[in-house]
Amino acid sequence: MQLKNKVAFITGAGAGIGQAISLLFALEGAAVTLFDINQTYLDETAKIIHGFGTDFLSICGSVTSSSDISSAIQATEQAFGGLDILIANAGVAMRGSVVDMSEADWNRVLDINLGGVFRVSKYGIPCLLKRGGGSIINLASTQSFRGYPGWAGYAASKGAIVALTRQVAMEYSKQRIRCNAIAPGAVDTPMNAGVFGSAPDPAAERQKWADATPLGRLGIGEDIARAALYLASDDSSWVTGTCMVVDGGQLAG
Ligand SMILES: NC(=O)c1ccc[n+]([C@@H]2O[C@H](COP(=O)([O-])OP(=O)(O)OC[C@H]3O[C@@H](n4cnc5c(N)ncnc54)[C@H](O)[C@@H]3O)[C@@H](O)[C@H]2O)c1
Protein backbone atom coordinates (compact mmCIF):
# COMPACT_ATOMS: atom_id res chain seq x y z
CA MET A 1 0.00 0.00 0.00
CA GLN A 2 2.60 2.52 -1.15
CA LEU A 3 0.00 5.19 -1.96
CA LYS A 4 -2.24 4.87 1.12
CA ASN A 5 -3.98 8.21 1.90
CA LYS A 6 -2.82 9.67 -1.42
CA VAL A 7 -5.13 11.11 -4.07
CA ALA A 8 -4.25 10.87 -7.78
CA PHE A 9 -5.71 12.59 -10.85
CA ILE A 10 -5.05 10.58 -14.05
CA THR A 11 -5.80 11.67 -17.62
CA GLY A 12 -6.38 9.13 -20.35
CA ALA A 13 -7.31 6.74 -17.55
CA GLY A 14 -9.76 4.70 -19.58
CA ALA A 15 -7.35 2.63 -21.66
CA GLY A 16 -3.79 1.51 -22.21
CA ILE A 17 -1.06 2.97 -20.01
CA GLY A 18 -3.46 5.31 -18.17
CA GLN A 19 -5.71 2.41 -17.26
CA ALA A 20 -2.75 0.35 -16.02
CA ILE A 21 -1.56 3.26 -13.85
CA SER A 22 -5.08 3.78 -12.48
CA LEU A 23 -5.49 0.12 -11.52
CA LEU A 24 -2.04 -0.15 -9.90
CA PHE A 25 -2.48 3.11 -7.96
CA ALA A 26 -5.91 1.99 -6.70
CA LEU A 27 -4.44 -1.36 -5.62
CA GLU A 28 -1.68 0.57 -3.81
CA GLY A 29 -4.30 2.43 -1.77
CA ALA A 30 -4.73 5.74 -3.64
CA ALA A 31 -8.08 7.37 -4.26
CA VAL A 32 -8.09 8.01 -8.01
CA THR A 33 -9.93 10.31 -10.37
CA LEU A 34 -10.22 8.72 -13.79
CA PHE A 35 -10.40 11.38 -16.50
CA ASP A 36 -10.92 10.45 -20.15
CA ILE A 37 -12.68 11.64 -23.28
CA ASN A 38 -14.11 8.16 -23.96
CA GLN A 39 -17.05 7.21 -21.70
CA THR A 40 -17.00 3.53 -22.74
CA TYR A 41 -13.32 3.22 -21.78
CA LEU A 42 -14.01 5.02 -18.52
CA ASP A 43 -16.86 2.67 -17.64
CA GLU A 44 -14.64 -0.38 -18.26
CA THR A 45 -11.90 0.95 -15.97
CA ALA A 46 -14.39 2.11 -13.33
CA LYS A 47 -15.97 -1.35 -13.26
CA ILE A 48 -12.63 -2.97 -12.43
CA ILE A 49 -11.76 -0.42 -9.73
CA HIS A 50 -15.25 -0.73 -8.26
CA GLY A 51 -14.36 -4.37 -7.65
CA PHE A 52 -11.33 -3.32 -5.59
CA GLY A 53 -13.60 -1.40 -3.19
CA THR A 54 -11.35 1.70 -3.21
CA ASP A 55 -12.46 5.33 -3.65
CA PHE A 56 -12.60 6.67 -7.17
CA LEU A 57 -14.29 9.26 -9.37
CA SER A 58 -14.91 8.86 -13.08
CA ILE A 59 -15.12 12.05 -15.14
CA CYS A 60 -15.58 12.36 -18.89
CA GLY A 61 -13.83 15.35 -20.48
CA SER A 62 -11.02 16.47 -22.76
CA VAL A 63 -7.51 17.56 -21.83
CA THR A 64 -7.91 20.24 -24.52
CA SER A 65 -10.52 21.99 -22.37
CA SER A 66 -9.33 24.17 -19.48
CA SER A 67 -12.80 24.09 -17.93
CA ASP A 68 -13.03 20.26 -18.14
CA ILE A 69 -9.65 19.91 -16.42
CA SER A 70 -10.19 22.57 -13.77
CA SER A 71 -13.67 21.37 -12.84
CA ALA A 72 -12.51 17.72 -12.67
CA ILE A 73 -9.63 18.72 -10.38
CA GLN A 74 -12.03 20.75 -8.24
CA ALA A 75 -14.38 17.74 -8.01
CA THR A 76 -11.41 15.59 -6.94
CA GLU A 77 -10.51 17.96 -4.11
CA GLN A 78 -14.11 18.11 -2.97
CA ALA A 79 -14.56 14.34 -3.03
CA PHE A 80 -11.26 13.32 -1.41
CA GLY A 81 -10.19 16.43 0.55
CA GLY A 82 -7.05 17.19 -1.50
CA LEU A 83 -4.77 16.08 -4.31
CA ASP A 84 -1.21 14.68 -4.21
CA ILE A 85 -0.39 13.13 -7.59
CA LEU A 86 -1.00 14.35 -11.15
CA ILE A 87 -0.58 11.93 -14.05
CA ALA A 88 -0.69 13.74 -17.42
CA ASN A 89 -0.96 10.69 -19.64
CA ALA A 90 -3.63 11.37 -22.30
CA GLY A 91 -2.15 11.59 -25.77
CA VAL A 92 -2.76 10.75 -29.40
CA ALA A 93 -0.42 9.36 -32.06
CA MET A 94 -0.68 11.20 -35.36
CA ARG A 95 1.45 10.35 -38.35
CA GLY A 96 2.91 12.87 -40.77
CA SER A 97 6.21 14.43 -41.79
CA VAL A 98 6.65 18.21 -41.54
CA VAL A 99 5.60 18.67 -45.16
CA ASP A 100 2.82 16.08 -45.21
CA MET A 101 0.94 16.96 -42.06
CA SER A 102 -1.76 19.61 -42.17
CA GLU A 103 -1.55 22.61 -39.87
CA ALA A 104 -4.82 21.42 -38.33
CA ASP A 105 -3.21 18.07 -37.40
CA TRP A 106 -0.11 19.85 -36.08
CA ASN A 107 -2.26 22.05 -33.85
CA ARG A 108 -4.34 19.10 -32.70
CA VAL A 109 -1.44 16.87 -31.68
CA LEU A 110 0.28 19.74 -29.86
CA ASP A 111 -2.95 20.79 -28.15
CA ILE A 112 -3.75 17.30 -26.84
CA ASN A 113 -0.28 15.97 -26.03
CA LEU A 114 1.55 19.10 -24.87
CA GLY A 115 -1.41 21.35 -24.05
CA GLY A 116 -2.90 18.54 -21.96
CA VAL A 117 0.28 18.28 -19.87
CA PHE A 118 0.35 22.09 -19.46
CA ARG A 119 -3.29 22.24 -18.30
CA VAL A 120 -2.91 19.40 -15.79
CA SER A 121 0.02 21.22 -14.16
CA LYS A 122 -1.63 24.65 -14.42
CA TYR A 123 -4.81 23.62 -12.64
CA GLY A 124 -3.39 20.85 -10.46
CA ILE A 125 -0.34 22.55 -8.92
CA PRO A 126 -2.40 24.94 -6.73
CA CYS A 127 -3.98 21.85 -5.10
CA LEU A 128 -0.58 20.19 -4.56
CA LEU A 129 0.67 23.40 -2.93
CA LYS A 130 -2.18 23.24 -0.42
CA ARG A 131 -0.94 19.74 0.59
CA GLY A 132 2.63 21.00 1.04
CA GLY A 133 3.96 19.17 -2.04
CA GLY A 134 3.24 16.34 -4.43
CA SER A 135 4.36 14.43 -7.50
CA ILE A 136 3.63 15.15 -11.16
CA ILE A 137 4.29 12.54 -13.85
CA ASN A 138 4.06 13.40 -17.54
CA LEU A 139 4.04 10.82 -20.35
CA ALA A 140 6.77 11.53 -22.88
CA SER A 141 8.13 8.95 -25.36
CA THR A 142 11.31 7.52 -26.81
CA GLN A 143 10.41 9.93 -29.62
CA SER A 144 11.39 12.74 -27.21
CA PHE A 145 14.99 11.65 -27.79
CA ARG A 146 15.21 9.96 -31.16
CA GLY A 147 13.79 10.76 -34.60
CA TYR A 148 11.59 8.30 -36.48
CA PRO A 149 10.57 9.52 -39.96
CA GLY A 150 6.90 10.41 -40.32
CA TRP A 151 6.02 11.53 -36.80
CA ALA A 152 6.94 15.25 -36.81
CA GLY A 153 4.10 16.63 -34.68
CA TYR A 154 4.03 13.74 -32.22
CA ALA A 155 7.80 13.88 -31.70
CA ALA A 156 7.73 17.66 -31.26
CA SER A 157 5.01 17.36 -28.62
CA LYS A 158 6.91 14.65 -26.75
CA GLY A 159 10.24 16.49 -26.85
CA ALA A 160 8.56 19.59 -25.44
CA ILE A 161 7.01 17.55 -22.62
CA VAL A 162 10.51 16.68 -21.36
CA ALA A 163 11.46 20.38 -21.37
CA LEU A 164 8.22 21.39 -19.65
CA THR A 165 8.77 18.67 -17.04
CA ARG A 166 12.22 20.12 -16.22
CA GLN A 167 10.74 23.59 -16.08
CA VAL A 168 7.94 22.69 -13.65
CA ALA A 169 10.45 20.75 -11.53
CA MET A 170 12.65 23.84 -11.21
CA GLU A 171 9.75 26.23 -10.62
CA TYR A 172 8.28 24.20 -7.72
CA SER A 173 11.17 22.29 -6.12
CA LYS A 174 11.25 24.66 -3.12
CA GLN A 175 7.56 23.91 -2.50
CA ARG A 176 8.30 20.17 -2.50
CA ILE A 177 6.53 19.42 -5.75
CA ARG A 178 8.47 16.91 -7.82
CA CYS A 179 7.88 16.68 -11.57
CA ASN A 180 9.20 13.83 -13.73
CA ALA A 181 8.45 12.28 -17.09
CA ILE A 182 8.36 8.69 -18.31
CA ALA A 183 9.45 7.85 -21.86
CA PRO A 184 7.90 4.52 -22.86
CA GLY A 185 9.06 2.49 -25.83
CA ALA A 186 6.54 0.46 -27.83
CA VAL A 187 3.75 -0.63 -25.49
CA ASP A 188 0.85 -2.89 -26.42
CA THR A 189 -2.14 -0.53 -26.04
CA PRO A 190 -5.15 0.56 -28.11
CA MET A 191 -2.95 3.40 -29.47
CA ASN A 192 -0.51 0.96 -31.01
CA ALA A 193 -3.29 -1.42 -32.07
CA GLY A 194 -4.36 1.51 -34.28
CA VAL A 195 -0.81 2.05 -35.56
CA PHE A 196 -0.34 -1.66 -36.35
CA GLY A 197 -3.83 -1.81 -37.86
CA SER A 198 -2.94 0.86 -40.39
CA ALA A 199 -0.12 -1.33 -41.82
CA PRO A 200 -0.83 -3.72 -44.72
CA ASP A 201 -0.09 -6.72 -42.45
CA PRO A 202 -0.91 -5.72 -38.83
CA ALA A 203 0.39 -8.97 -37.27
CA ALA A 204 3.72 -8.69 -39.11
CA GLU A 205 3.99 -5.03 -38.14
CA ARG A 206 3.39 -5.88 -34.49
CA GLN A 207 6.07 -8.59 -34.64
CA LYS A 208 8.48 -6.17 -36.33
CA TRP A 209 8.11 -3.71 -33.44
CA ALA A 210 8.60 -6.48 -30.88
CA ASP A 211 11.71 -7.73 -32.71
CA ALA A 212 13.10 -4.18 -32.79
CA THR A 213 12.95 -4.08 -28.99
CA PRO A 214 16.17 -5.48 -27.46
CA LEU A 215 14.28 -7.25 -24.67
CA GLY A 216 12.31 -9.05 -27.38
CA ARG A 217 8.74 -8.07 -26.61
CA LEU A 218 6.40 -5.10 -26.64
CA GLY A 219 5.84 -3.43 -23.29
CA ILE A 220 2.62 -3.87 -21.36
CA GLY A 221 0.82 -1.12 -19.46
CA GLU A 222 2.02 -2.48 -16.14
CA ASP A 223 5.68 -2.00 -17.17
CA ILE A 224 4.98 1.74 -17.30
CA ALA A 225 2.65 1.75 -14.30
CA ARG A 226 5.45 0.31 -12.11
CA ALA A 227 7.71 3.23 -13.08
CA ALA A 228 4.87 5.67 -12.37
CA LEU A 229 4.38 4.08 -8.94
CA TYR A 230 8.06 4.64 -8.13
CA LEU A 231 7.89 8.29 -9.25
CA ALA A 232 4.61 8.90 -7.37
CA SER A 233 5.73 7.31 -4.12
CA ASP A 234 8.15 8.50 -1.45
CA ASP A 235 10.71 5.97 -2.80
CA SER A 236 11.64 8.68 -5.33
CA SER A 237 11.67 11.58 -2.85
CA TRP A 238 15.07 12.83 -4.21
CA VAL A 239 14.14 12.54 -7.88
CA THR A 240 12.86 15.52 -9.86
CA GLY A 241 13.20 17.07 -13.30
CA THR A 242 14.18 13.80 -14.94
CA CYS A 243 12.76 11.51 -17.60
CA MET A 244 12.76 7.80 -16.90
CA VAL A 245 13.14 5.75 -20.07
CA VAL A 246 11.15 2.48 -19.90
CA ASP A 247 11.56 0.98 -23.36
CA GLY A 248 12.86 -2.59 -23.30
CA GLY A 249 16.26 -1.25 -24.36
CA GLN A 250 15.08 0.51 -27.53
CA LEU A 251 17.07 3.73 -27.06
CA ALA A 252 20.21 1.88 -25.99
CA GLY A 253 20.26 -0.20 -29.15
N1 LIG B 1 1.75 2.96 -26.38
C1 LIG B 1 2.99 3.34 -26.62
O1 LIG B 1 3.77 2.60 -27.24
C2 LIG B 1 3.51 4.66 -26.14
C3 LIG B 1 4.86 4.94 -26.32
C4 LIG B 1 5.36 6.16 -25.87
C5 LIG B 1 4.52 7.07 -25.28
N2 LIG B 1 3.20 6.78 -25.12
C6 LIG B 1 2.35 7.79 -24.49
O2 LIG B 1 1.68 7.25 -23.37
C7 LIG B 1 0.40 7.87 -23.25
C8 LIG B 1 -0.68 6.82 -23.23
O3 LIG B 1 -0.58 6.06 -24.43
P1 LIG B 1 -1.45 4.76 -24.71
O4 LIG B 1 -0.68 3.94 -25.65
O5 LIG B 1 -1.94 4.19 -23.44
O6 LIG B 1 -2.66 5.45 -25.53
P2 LIG B 1 -4.14 4.86 -25.80
O7 LIG B 1 -4.62 5.53 -27.05
O8 LIG B 1 -4.12 3.40 -25.76
O9 LIG B 1 -4.96 5.46 -24.57
C9 LIG B 1 -5.05 6.86 -24.43
C10 LIG B 1 -6.24 7.25 -23.61
O10 LIG B 1 -6.32 8.69 -23.63
C11 LIG B 1 -7.65 9.07 -23.93
N3 LIG B 1 -7.66 10.37 -24.60
C12 LIG B 1 -7.29 10.65 -25.88
N4 LIG B 1 -7.48 11.94 -26.14
C13 LIG B 1 -7.95 12.51 -25.00
C14 LIG B 1 -8.35 13.81 -24.65
N5 LIG B 1 -8.32 14.83 -25.54
N6 LIG B 1 -8.78 14.06 -23.38
C15 LIG B 1 -8.85 13.04 -22.48
N7 LIG B 1 -8.51 11.77 -22.77
C16 LIG B 1 -8.07 11.51 -24.02
C17 LIG B 1 -8.19 7.96 -24.82
O11 LIG B 1 -9.61 7.92 -24.82
C18 LIG B 1 -7.57 6.72 -24.17
O12 LIG B 1 -8.36 6.20 -23.14
C19 LIG B 1 0.28 8.85 -24.43
O13 LIG B 1 0.65 10.14 -24.01
C20 LIG B 1 1.27 8.30 -25.43
O14 LIG B 1 1.74 9.28 -26.31
C21 LIG B 1 2.67 5.60 -25.53
The ligand as an ORCA input file, in Angstrom:
! r2SCAN-3c Opt
* xyz 0 1
  N       1.748      2.963    -26.377
  C       2.992      3.338    -26.618
  O       3.771      2.601    -27.236
  C       3.510      4.662    -26.137
  C       4.860      4.944    -26.317
  C       5.357      6.164    -25.875
  C       4.517      7.071    -25.275
  N       3.196      6.776    -25.121
  C       2.352      7.794    -24.487
  O       1.683      7.253    -23.374
  C       0.399      7.875    -23.252
  C      -0.677      6.819    -23.227
  O      -0.575      6.065    -24.433
  P      -1.448      4.761    -24.711
  O      -0.676      3.940    -25.654
  O      -1.942      4.189    -23.442
  O      -2.658      5.446    -25.525
  P      -4.140      4.862    -25.797
  O      -4.619      5.527    -27.050
  O      -4.116      3.397    -25.757
  O      -4.963      5.461    -24.570
  C      -5.045      6.864    -24.433
  C      -6.243      7.247    -23.610
  O      -6.319      8.690    -23.630
  C      -7.648      9.068    -23.935
  N      -7.658     10.372    -24.602
  C      -7.294     10.649    -25.880
  N      -7.476     11.941    -26.141
  C      -7.950     12.509    -24.998
  C      -8.348     13.815    -24.651
  N      -8.318     14.831    -25.536
  N      -8.782     14.057    -23.379
  C      -8.845     13.044    -22.478
  N      -8.512     11.775    -22.772
  C      -8.070     11.506    -24.018
  C      -8.191      7.956    -24.816
  O      -9.614      7.917    -24.816
  C      -7.573      6.720    -24.175
  O      -8.359      6.205    -23.135
  C       0.279      8.848    -24.426
  O       0.651     10.138    -24.010
  C       1.267      8.298    -25.429
  O       1.745      9.279    -26.309
  C       2.667      5.597    -25.529
*
